[in-house]
Amino acid sequence: MCSNIVTVRDFCNPDNNHVSLSGYDLMDAPEITTNRISGALTEHYTQVRPFLLHVVKTEFNDLKNDFLSVISANGFAADLIEKKYQTGEFSNKPLPAANFERGFTLYKVNKKGNSLKSLRINTLFINSLEQKDSVNVRIYDGNTLVTVTVRGVVVGINEFNINYKVQSNSARIVLPSNELQVASTPLTCFVGCNGTKPNDCAYTKGFNNGDVSVKEGYGLNVNFSCFCDYESILCDLSTSYTGKLLYLKARMRVLQEIESSDRLNHIVIYGKDDAARKRAELQAEYNQTWNTLVQGLPNILKGYCGDCIQCNKIKYVTNV
């Protein structure tokens, strides 16, 4: 989820506050007050702000699913399959220790009109020659260094699920100097994987103290895939549509919680009718905003035409 489309202001700890991408903050909603929400909380949430943050996250997931459904109904979504590849093979040939970083770089294939394609590292493999409680693997993602600590490394091929989304066009995956004694892992996924036609996802180059001409992963191997990141469209539309839609959805969810609460206090007992009336008003506003977004989809999606979006059938179908 792209962060902070709609924020929840923390009055007690201002350092926790972030700038709202849409300009909407849930605490600005007229029907939301700390006393009113705390009066309807259940045993699952005892504090107001964590509850509201949970509401925003949940409603964004619902909004994302609704959006994917409507672009599919309109015939825009072209690729919902996430095919997986592996960067190399394993051998038992020992590699000498080295006092520098070694591994490989995974490069995303960039094609014109393919801006929605994102690269994901699903699984990390380590071909180890020794047992270790923990091992640090470094991922240089553009200008960002991410350290992945894996635990319980044994002799042989170790598999770890990391589900890491690459933020830039490449990710260099390496072991620090003398971190672990490893066996050879020859790279096989170059411009084309395993001698097949060039794949449309990513390819590798070895990395040995700056040398990229090698065809060796130095004990490291990954399972990777490319997927259509339709969520990024919602992030791009945060100031025009997504922010308002998420703001309205979150408010409706909070009012629904008040209506459904089984707590016995004056806030709940005397507030149910008002909550139901207000929720109906918000639903009408939400439907109007959603339908306006859907009607504008053909023009909006023209900027995303490519592998993920087909733009040859201009129509719209609402699902509200």
C-alpha positions as CSV (number, residue, x, y, z in Angstrom):
1,M,0.0,0.0,0.0
2,C,1.3,3.5,-0.8
3,S,1.6,5.2,2.5
4,N,-0.4,8.1,3.8
5,I,-3.1,8.6,1.2
6,V,-5.4,9.3,4.1
7,T,-3.7,9.9,7.5
8,V,-4.8,9.6,11.1
9,R,-3.4,12.4,13.2
10,D,-1.7,11.6,16.5
11,F,-2.5,14.4,18.9
12,C,-0.4,12.9,21.7
13,N,2.7,12.3,19.7
14,P,3.1,14.8,16.8
15,D,6.3,13.1,15.7
16,N,4.1,10.2,14.5
17,N,2.3,12.4,12.0
18,H,2.9,12.4,8.3
19,V,1.8,14.6,5.4
20,S,-1.4,13.3,3.8
21,L,-0.9,12.7,0.1
22,S,-4.6,13.6,-0.6
23,G,-5.0,16.3,2.0
24,Y,-7.5,14.2,3.9
25,D,-7.0,13.2,7.6
26,L,-9.6,10.9,9.2
27,M,-9.5,12.9,12.4
28,D,-10.9,15.9,10.5
29,A,-14.2,14.1,9.7
30,P,-17.0,15.8,11.6
31,E,-18.5,12.6,12.9
32,I,-15.2,11.3,14.3
33,T,-14.2,12.2,17.8
34,T,-12.0,10.4,20.3
35,N,-14.9,10.0,22.8
36,R,-17.3,8.8,20.2
37,I,-15.0,6.2,18.8
38,S,-13.7,5.0,22.2
39,G,-17.3,4.5,23.2
40,A,-17.8,1.9,20.4
41,L,-14.5,0.1,20.5
42,T,-14.5,-3.7,21.1
43,E,-12.0,-5.9,22.9
44,H,-10.0,-6.2,19.7
45,Y,-8.9,-2.5,19.8
46,T,-8.6,-0.6,23.1
47,Q,-7.2,2.6,21.6
48,V,-8.7,4.9,19.0
49,R,-5.8,5.6,16.7
50,P,-4.7,2.0,16.1
51,F,-8.3,1.2,15.3
52,L,-8.6,4.0,12.8
53,L,-5.2,3.1,11.2
54,H,-6.6,-0.4,10.8
55,V,-9.8,0.9,9.2
56,V,-7.8,3.0,6.6
57,K,-5.6,-0.1,5.7
58,T,-8.6,-2.4,5.4
59,E,-10.7,0.0,3.4
60,F,-7.8,0.7,1.0
61,N,-7.5,-3.1,0.3
62,D,-11.2,-3.1,-0.5
63,L,-10.9,-0.1,-2.7
64,K,-8.0,-1.7,-4.5
65,N,-10.0,-4.9,-5.1
66,D,-13.0,-2.9,-6.4
67,F,-10.7,-1.0,-8.7
68,L,-9.2,-4.1,-10.1
69,S,-12.7,-5.5,-10.7
70,V,-13.9,-2.5,-12.6
71,I,-10.8,-2.3,-14.9
72,S,-11.2,-6.0,-15.6
73,A,-14.9,-5.5,-16.3
74,N,-14.0,-2.8,-18.8
75,G,-11.5,-5.0,-20.6
76,F,-8.4,-3.0,-19.6
77,A,-6.6,-5.5,-17.4
78,A,-4.4,-7.6,-19.6
79,D,-2.1,-9.6,-17.3
80,L,-3.2,-11.0,-14.0
81,I,-0.7,-13.9,-14.0
82,E,2.5,-13.8,-12.1
83,K,5.0,-16.1,-13.7
84,K,8.0,-17.1,-11.6
85,Y,11.6,-17.5,-12.6
86,Q,14.8,-18.7,-10.9
87,T,18.1,-17.0,-11.3
88,G,20.4,-20.0,-11.3
89,E,21.3,-23.5,-10.4
90,F,23.2,-25.2,-7.5
91,S,26.4,-27.2,-7.3
92,N,28.5,-28.6,-4.5
93,K,31.7,-27.0,-5.8
94,P,33.3,-25.0,-2.9
95,L,34.1,-21.3,-3.5
96,P,37.1,-19.7,-1.8
97,A,36.5,-17.1,0.9
98,A,36.6,-13.4,-0.1
99,N,37.0,-10.2,1.8
100,F,34.6,-8.3,-0.4
101,E,30.9,-8.5,-1.4
102,R,29.8,-11.1,-3.9
103,G,26.5,-12.1,-5.4
104,F,24.6,-10.9,-8.5
105,T,22.4,-8.1,-9.8
106,L,18.8,-8.6,-10.9
107,Y,17.7,-6.2,-13.6
108,K,14.1,-5.5,-14.4
109,V,13.3,-5.5,-18.2
110,N,12.0,-2.1,-19.1
111,K,9.8,-1.8,-22.1
112,K,7.9,1.2,-23.5
113,G,4.4,1.4,-22.1
114,N,5.3,-1.0,-19.3
115,S,5.3,1.4,-16.3
116,L,3.0,-0.8,-14.2
117,K,5.3,-3.8,-14.1
118,S,6.9,-4.3,-10.8
119,L,9.7,-6.8,-9.8
120,R,9.3,-9.0,-6.8
121,I,11.8,-11.3,-5.1
122,N,9.8,-14.2,-3.7
123,T,12.3,-16.6,-2.3
124,L,16.0,-16.4,-1.4
125,F,18.2,-19.5,-1.6
126,I,21.6,-19.8,0.1
127,N,23.9,-22.7,-0.9
128,S,25.9,-22.9,2.3
129,L,28.9,-25.0,3.3
130,E,28.6,-24.3,7.0
131,Q,26.0,-24.0,9.7
132,K,25.2,-20.6,11.2
133,D,22.6,-19.2,13.5
134,S,22.0,-16.1,11.3
135,V,23.3,-14.7,8.0
136,N,23.0,-11.2,6.7
137,V,22.2,-10.7,3.0
138,R,22.4,-7.2,1.5
139,I,20.0,-5.9,-1.2
140,Y,21.1,-2.7,-2.9
141,D,17.8,-1.4,-4.2
142,G,18.7,1.7,-6.2
143,N,20.1,4.1,-3.5
144,T,18.6,2.1,-0.7
145,L,20.4,-0.7,1.2
146,V,18.2,-3.3,2.8
147,T,19.7,-6.0,5.1
148,V,17.8,-9.3,5.2
149,T,18.7,-11.4,8.2
150,V,17.9,-15.1,7.8
151,R,18.2,-17.5,10.7
152,G,18.9,-21.2,11.0
153,V,21.3,-21.6,8.1
154,V,22.4,-25.3,7.6
155,V,24.8,-27.0,5.3
156,G,23.2,-27.4,1.9
157,I,20.5,-25.5,0.1
158,N,18.6,-23.1,2.3
159,E,15.2,-21.6,1.3
160,F,13.7,-18.4,2.8
161,N,10.5,-16.6,1.8
162,I,11.2,-12.9,1.8
163,N,8.5,-11.5,-0.6
164,Y,10.5,-8.3,-1.3
165,K,9.2,-5.8,-3.9
166,V,12.0,-4.1,-5.7
167,Q,11.5,-0.3,-5.8
168,S,14.0,0.6,-8.5
169,N,15.0,-0.9,-11.8
170,S,17.6,-3.3,-10.3
171,A,18.5,-5.0,-7.1
172,R,22.1,-6.2,-6.2
173,I,21.9,-9.1,-3.9
174,V,25.2,-9.9,-2.1
175,L,26.8,-11.5,0.9
176,P,29.1,-9.3,2.9
177,S,32.8,-10.2,3.0
178,N,33.5,-13.5,4.8
179,E,29.9,-13.7,6.0
180,L,29.5,-17.4,5.0
181,Q,31.4,-20.2,3.2
182,V,29.3,-21.1,0.2
183,A,29.2,-23.4,-2.8
184,S,28.9,-22.4,-6.5
185,T,25.5,-21.3,-7.8
186,P,25.9,-20.7,-11.6
187,L,23.6,-18.1,-13.1
188,T,21.3,-19.2,-15.9
189,C,18.9,-16.4,-16.2
190,F,20.5,-13.8,-18.5
191,V,18.7,-12.0,-21.3
192,G,16.8,-15.3,-21.8
193,C,16.4,-17.8,-19.0
194,N,17.8,-21.3,-19.5
195,G,18.4,-20.7,-23.2
196,T,14.8,-19.8,-23.9
197,K,13.6,-16.7,-25.6
198,P,14.2,-13.5,-23.7
199,N,11.8,-13.2,-20.8
200,D,9.9,-10.0,-20.2
201,C,10.6,-9.8,-16.5
202,A,14.3,-9.6,-15.5
203,Y,17.8,-10.9,-16.1
204,T,21.0,-11.3,-14.0
205,K,24.6,-10.4,-14.0
206,G,27.1,-11.7,-11.5
207,F,28.8,-9.3,-9.1
208,N,32.3,-10.1,-7.8
209,N,33.9,-7.0,-6.2
210,G,32.5,-4.9,-9.0
211,D,33.1,-7.4,-11.8
212,V,29.8,-8.0,-13.6
213,S,31.1,-10.3,-16.4
214,V,31.0,-13.4,-14.3
215,K,28.2,-16.0,-14.5
216,E,28.2,-16.9,-10.9
217,G,25.8,-16.1,-8.0
218,Y,28.4,-16.9,-5.3
219,G,26.1,-19.0,-3.1
220,L,23.0,-16.9,-3.7
221,N,19.9,-17.7,-5.9
222,V,16.4,-16.2,-5.9
223,N,13.0,-17.0,-7.2
224,F,11.6,-13.8,-8.8
225,S,8.5,-12.7,-10.7
226,C,7.0,-9.6,-12.3
227,F,3.4,-8.5,-11.6
228,C,1.1,-5.7,-12.7
229,D,1.1,-3.2,-9.9
230,Y,-2.4,-1.7,-10.4
231,E,-2.2,-0.3,-6.9
232,S,0.2,2.3,-8.2
233,I,-2.6,3.8,-10.3
234,L,-4.5,4.5,-7.1
235,C,-1.4,6.1,-5.6
236,D,-1.1,8.3,-8.6
237,L,-4.8,9.4,-8.3
238,S,-4.5,10.1,-4.6
239,T,-5.1,13.9,-5.0
240,S,-8.0,13.5,-7.5
241,Y,-10.0,10.4,-6.7
242,T,-8.4,7.9,-4.4
243,G,-8.0,10.2,-1.4
244,K,-11.6,11.2,-1.3
245,L,-12.9,7.6,-1.9
246,L,-10.7,6.2,0.8
247,Y,-11.7,9.1,3.2
248,L,-15.4,8.3,2.6
249,K,-15.0,4.5,2.9
250,A,-13.1,4.8,6.2
251,R,-15.8,7.1,7.6
252,M,-18.5,4.7,6.5
253,R,-16.7,1.9,8.2
254,V,-16.3,3.8,11.5
255,L,-20.1,4.6,11.5
256,Q,-20.9,1.0,10.7
257,E,-18.8,0.0,13.8
258,I,-20.9,2.3,15.9
259,E,-24.1,0.9,14.5
260,S,-23.0,-2.7,15.1
261,S,-21.5,-2.2,18.5
262,D,-23.1,-4.2,21.3
263,R,-21.6,-2.0,24.0
264,L,-24.1,-0.3,26.3
265,N,-23.4,3.4,26.8
266,H,-25.0,6.6,25.8
267,I,-22.8,7.1,22.8
268,V,-23.8,3.9,21.2
269,I,-27.4,3.7,22.4
270,Y,-28.3,7.2,21.3
271,G,-26.0,7.4,18.3
272,K,-27.1,4.5,16.2
273,D,-29.8,6.3,14.2
274,D,-27.6,9.3,13.6
275,A,-24.7,7.0,12.5
276,A,-27.1,5.1,10.0
277,R,-28.3,8.4,8.5
278,K,-24.8,9.8,8.1
279,R,-23.5,6.6,6.6
280,A,-26.2,6.6,4.0
281,E,-25.2,10.2,3.0
282,L,-21.6,9.2,2.7
283,Q,-22.5,6.1,0.7
284,A,-24.4,8.3,-1.8
285,E,-21.4,10.7,-2.1
286,Y,-19.0,7.7,-2.5
287,N,-21.1,6.2,-5.3
288,Q,-21.2,9.5,-7.1
289,T,-17.4,9.9,-6.8
290,W,-16.7,6.3,-7.8
291,N,-18.9,6.5,-10.9
292,T,-17.2,9.8,-12.0
293,L,-13.9,7.9,-11.7
294,V,-15.1,5.0,-13.7
295,Q,-16.5,7.3,-16.5
296,G,-13.1,8.9,-16.8
297,L,-11.2,5.6,-16.8
298,P,-10.6,5.4,-20.6
299,N,-8.8,8.8,-20.6
300,I,-7.0,8.1,-17.2
301,L,-5.7,4.7,-18.4
302,K,-4.3,6.0,-21.7
303,G,-1.2,6.9,-19.8
304,Y,-0.7,3.3,-18.6
305,C,-1.2,1.4,-21.9
306,G,1.2,-1.5,-22.2
307,D,1.5,-5.1,-20.9
308,C,-0.8,-4.5,-18.0
309,I,-3.5,-2.2,-19.6
310,Q,-5.2,-2.7,-22.9
311,C,-6.6,0.5,-24.3
312,N,-8.3,-0.7,-27.5
313,K,-11.8,-1.0,-26.1
314,I,-13.1,2.3,-24.9
315,K,-16.2,1.9,-22.7
316,Y,-17.0,1.9,-19.0
317,V,-19.0,-0.5,-16.7
318,T,-19.7,0.6,-13.1
319,N,-19.7,-1.9,-10.3
320,V,-21.3,0.1,-7.6
